[in-house]
Each structure stands twice: as C-alpha cells, then as structure tokens.
Amino acid sequence: MLNTNGAILEDIIRERRFRHVFQPLYVLENWQLFGYEALLRCEFFQNPECLFQWAMAEDKLYDLDICSIDRALTSFYVEHTQLFVNAYPSTITHPSFPDFLEKIRNCSFSNRNIVLEINEAQKVSDVGLLKEKIRFLKSKKYAIALDDFGKGETSMRTVMELEPDFVKLDRFYAVDLSVSKEKQNEIQLLLEFCQPRNIYVVLEGIEEPKDLAMAKALGIHLGQGYLLGKPSPVRGVN
C-alpha cells in the first residue's frame, strides 16, 4: 500500500516546498549587526517544528534537515556576516553529513561564517559521538551553537561537554528579565563560565526595551528578538 503521508513529505523535500526567513542578531555592546538566523517556513504548517516532527516519524529527518541547510545557505547573499542554521543532533552525527558539507562548499559562505545551531528538540543518544563530530566540524572552521539553553536537554553540563562557540538562552530568560533576580543570577553564572572559554552568550526572544537594557547591563554578548528585528526575507533571497 502506498504510504500517502510519506509520499507527500518526499514531495515537500524534493520540490523544496518551503522557504526561509532571517532574523538578525546584534552585538549588545555596540549594536552592530552580527549575523542572522535562518528560520524555515512552510505553507502547510503554522509551526515549522511540526514538519520536522513529521519527518522524524517518517524517518526522513536527515533528508529534510540537509535540504533546509542547503537552501538556507544557497539563498542568502548578505556578505561578511554569520549565518546560524539549525541542525538536529542526529544530522550532525549522520555518517553522510561531512560529505554533504563538502558538496555545498561552493555556496557564497566560507566555513567561518556558518554557525551550525544544534536543535535541542531531539534528545542526544550518544554524547561521545556528538562531541567527536563537533570537534571535526570545528577543525573545519565551522562554528557550533547550542540552542535553547535552560530548556529541555540543554544544560550547563551540555555546555561543558560539547564546548560550543555560542550558547543561546531560551526566550524564557528574556521575559521580565529586568525584574527577575533569579534569571539575572542564572545568566551571570553562565557568563562567568562562558567568558573565559570564549563562548558567546545569546539571548533570544527579546521583546521589551527594559529587558534589552538589562541584558546589556549583565554583559550578554548578543541579542535576538522582535524588538531588534523580526524574521523576514533578506534582499537576494530566492
């Protein structure tokens, strides 16, 4: 019997029936643009995460993930900036992932401008293997970010084990940051750990000026959120 759901998903992947929008990240110290995060959008899903969950259920997550990465990189033309692209742990550890990266080396980005942002929505089954793959990617000059710190599986232990270049705080920390001593203290502890190791801390989900001001006062390196810039197409994007 034909697996109708699987056939539809294969069509979405093969025909690339999705697009990306790009949200800016700014250096809070001087308000300079640092880079963008590529965010997938699909007309069939209000929440893009549902598409990836569907792909996971159909054993097509790797195919969708690399297709999304490829399209994000080949459709973005802003020079001299970092591009954060999401990747699941199982994609990072997939045996074919290094070959895929070799094939896309002709895109407009150098490895140094690509930040592979590890999605926390998937539990890591083999931390040792992921560490090995991250070391390999960093040796090729790719940067690594851990997404949604403080949510799900991502914790201080994860940061210690994986040694990323960026830690992105979950948007939970941005809400009422200006009045929450508990959140401020947790962020200070993270900064104290990250700064000597040259790990940048990013606060996502900033929507209020007072919370942005507190983020800057705490010494958070980078900010992202609707207050700083909404996800949108970038000139030159297909």
C-alpha positions as CSV (number, residue, x, y, z in Angstrom):
1,M,0.0,0.0,0.0
2,L,1.3,3.4,-0.9
3,N,2.3,5.4,2.2
4,T,0.4,8.7,1.3
5,N,2.0,10.7,4.2
6,G,5.4,9.6,3.2
7,A,4.8,10.5,-0.4
8,I,3.6,14.0,0.5
9,L,6.6,14.5,2.7
10,E,9.0,13.3,0.0
11,D,7.4,15.8,-2.4
12,I,7.9,18.7,0.1
13,I,11.6,17.8,0.4
14,R,12.2,17.0,-3.2
15,E,10.5,20.1,-4.5
16,R,11.7,22.3,-1.6
17,R,8.2,23.4,-0.8
18,F,9.4,25.7,2.0
19,R,11.4,28.9,2.3
20,H,13.4,30.7,4.9
21,V,13.1,34.0,6.7
22,F,16.1,35.5,8.5
23,Q,16.2,37.1,12.0
24,P,19.1,39.4,12.9
25,L,21.4,39.1,15.9
26,Y,23.1,42.2,17.3
27,V,26.2,42.8,19.4
28,L,24.7,44.4,22.5
29,E,27.8,46.3,23.4
30,N,27.8,48.4,20.3
31,W,24.6,47.5,18.5
32,Q,26.4,46.2,15.4
33,L,24.8,43.6,13.3
34,F,26.5,40.2,14.0
35,G,24.5,37.8,11.8
36,Y,21.2,36.2,11.0
37,E,19.4,33.0,11.9
38,A,17.7,31.1,9.1
39,L,14.2,30.0,10.1
40,L,12.3,27.6,7.9
41,R,8.7,28.4,6.9
42,C,6.3,26.0,5.2
43,E,2.9,27.0,3.9
44,F,1.4,23.7,5.1
45,F,2.4,24.2,8.8
46,Q,1.8,27.1,11.0
47,N,4.5,25.7,13.4
48,P,7.5,24.6,11.4
49,E,8.5,22.2,14.2
50,C,5.5,20.1,13.2
51,L,7.1,19.5,9.8
52,F,10.3,18.2,11.4
53,Q,8.4,16.0,13.8
54,W,6.6,14.5,10.9
55,A,9.9,13.9,9.1
56,M,11.2,12.3,12.2
57,A,8.2,10.0,12.4
58,E,8.7,9.0,8.7
59,D,12.5,8.5,9.1
60,K,13.1,11.5,6.8
61,L,14.6,13.9,9.3
62,Y,18.1,13.9,7.9
63,D,16.8,14.4,4.3
64,L,14.7,17.4,5.4
65,D,17.4,18.8,7.6
66,I,20.2,18.9,4.9
67,C,17.7,20.2,2.3
68,S,16.8,23.0,4.7
69,I,20.5,23.8,5.4
70,D,21.4,23.7,1.7
71,R,18.6,26.1,0.7
72,A,19.3,28.5,3.6
73,L,23.0,28.7,2.6
74,T,22.5,29.0,-1.1
75,S,19.7,31.6,-1.0
76,F,21.3,34.1,1.4
77,Y,23.5,36.8,0.0
78,V,24.4,39.2,2.8
79,E,28.2,39.4,2.8
80,H,30.6,39.4,5.8
81,T,28.1,38.1,8.3
82,Q,27.4,35.0,10.3
83,L,24.5,32.7,9.3
84,F,23.1,30.4,12.0
85,V,21.4,27.3,10.5
86,N,19.6,24.8,12.6
87,A,20.7,21.1,12.6
88,Y,19.5,18.2,14.7
89,P,22.0,16.2,16.7
90,S,21.2,13.1,14.5
91,T,22.1,15.2,11.5
92,I,25.4,16.3,12.9
93,T,26.3,12.6,13.7
94,H,25.0,11.2,10.5
95,P,27.7,9.4,8.5
96,S,26.9,11.3,5.3
97,F,26.9,14.8,6.9
98,P,30.6,15.5,6.2
99,D,30.1,14.6,2.5
100,F,27.1,16.9,2.3
101,L,29.1,19.8,3.7
102,E,31.8,19.2,1.1
103,K,29.3,19.3,-1.6
104,I,28.0,22.7,-0.5
105,R,31.4,24.3,-0.2
106,N,30.8,26.3,-3.4
107,C,28.0,28.3,-1.7
108,S,28.6,32.0,-1.1
109,F,29.6,31.4,2.5
110,S,33.0,30.4,3.9
111,N,33.0,27.8,6.7
112,R,34.0,30.5,9.2
113,N,30.7,32.3,8.6
114,I,28.5,29.3,9.1
115,V,27.2,28.5,12.6
116,L,25.5,25.1,13.0
117,E,22.9,25.6,15.7
118,I,22.2,22.3,17.4
119,N,18.4,21.9,17.9
120,E,17.5,20.9,21.4
121,A,14.2,19.3,20.4
122,Q,15.9,15.9,19.9
123,K,17.5,14.0,22.8
124,V,21.2,13.2,22.2
125,S,21.5,9.4,22.2
126,D,25.3,9.3,22.1
127,V,27.1,12.3,23.6
128,G,30.5,10.9,22.9
129,L,29.8,10.6,19.2
130,L,28.3,14.1,19.1
131,K,31.4,15.5,20.8
132,E,33.6,13.8,18.2
133,K,31.6,15.2,15.3
134,I,31.7,18.7,16.8
135,R,35.4,18.6,17.2
136,F,35.7,17.5,13.5
137,L,33.4,20.4,12.4
138,K,35.3,22.9,14.4
139,S,38.5,21.7,12.9
140,K,36.9,22.6,9.5
141,K,36.3,26.1,10.9
142,Y,32.5,25.7,11.3
143,A,31.1,27.3,14.5
144,I,28.7,25.5,16.8
145,A,25.8,26.9,18.8
146,L,23.7,25.2,21.4
147,D,20.0,26.3,21.1
148,D,17.5,27.0,23.9
149,F,19.8,26.7,26.9
150,G,17.7,26.1,30.0
151,K,15.0,24.2,28.2
152,G,14.7,20.5,27.5
153,E,18.1,18.7,27.4
154,T,20.4,21.7,27.1
155,S,22.1,22.5,30.4
156,M,25.4,23.7,31.9
157,R,26.6,20.1,31.7
158,T,25.9,20.1,27.9
159,V,27.9,23.2,27.5
160,M,30.8,21.7,29.5
161,E,30.8,18.5,27.4
162,L,30.3,20.0,23.9
163,E,32.2,23.2,24.2
164,P,30.2,25.2,21.7
165,D,31.1,28.6,20.3
166,F,27.7,30.1,21.2
167,V,25.1,29.3,23.8
168,K,21.6,30.6,23.0
169,L,19.5,31.2,26.1
170,D,15.9,30.1,25.8
171,R,13.4,33.0,25.3
172,F,12.1,32.2,28.8
173,Y,15.0,34.2,30.2
174,A,14.1,37.3,28.2
175,V,10.6,37.7,29.7
176,D,10.7,40.0,32.7
177,L,14.5,39.8,32.8
178,S,14.6,43.3,34.1
179,V,12.8,42.4,37.4
180,S,13.7,38.7,37.9
181,K,16.7,38.4,40.2
182,E,16.7,34.7,39.7
183,K,17.0,34.9,35.9
184,Q,19.7,37.6,36.3
185,N,21.7,35.4,38.7
186,E,21.4,32.3,36.4
187,I,22.7,34.3,33.4
188,Q,25.6,35.8,35.4
189,L,26.7,32.2,36.4
190,L,26.5,31.2,32.7
191,L,28.5,34.3,31.7
192,E,31.1,33.6,34.3
193,F,31.6,30.1,32.9
194,C,31.5,31.1,29.2
195,Q,33.6,34.2,29.1
196,P,37.0,32.6,30.0
197,R,36.3,29.9,27.3
198,N,35.5,32.5,24.6
199,I,31.9,31.2,24.3
200,Y,29.4,33.9,23.3
201,V,26.0,34.0,25.1
202,V,23.0,35.0,23.0
203,L,19.6,36.0,24.5
204,E,16.7,35.1,22.3
205,G,13.1,36.4,22.4
206,I,13.8,40.0,23.4
207,E,10.6,42.0,23.1
208,E,10.8,44.7,25.7
209,P,13.2,47.7,25.9
210,K,13.7,47.3,29.7
211,D,14.7,43.6,29.3
212,L,17.1,44.5,26.5
213,A,18.7,47.1,28.7
214,M,19.1,44.5,31.5
215,A,20.6,42.0,29.0
216,K,23.2,44.6,28.0
217,A,23.9,45.6,31.7
218,L,24.5,41.9,32.5
219,G,27.1,41.7,29.8
220,I,25.2,39.3,27.4
221,H,27.1,39.3,24.2
222,L,24.4,39.0,21.5
223,G,20.7,39.7,21.3
224,Q,17.9,38.4,19.1
225,G,14.2,39.1,19.2
226,Y,11.3,41.0,17.8
227,L,12.5,44.2,19.4
228,L,15.7,44.0,17.5
229,G,14.3,42.7,14.3
230,K,11.5,40.3,13.1
231,P,12.2,37.3,10.9
232,S,11.9,38.5,7.3
233,P,13.1,37.8,3.8
234,V,16.5,39.3,3.1
235,R,17.4,41.0,-0.2
236,G,18.7,38.5,-2.6
237,V,16.8,35.5,-1.0
238,N,15.1,33.3,-3.6
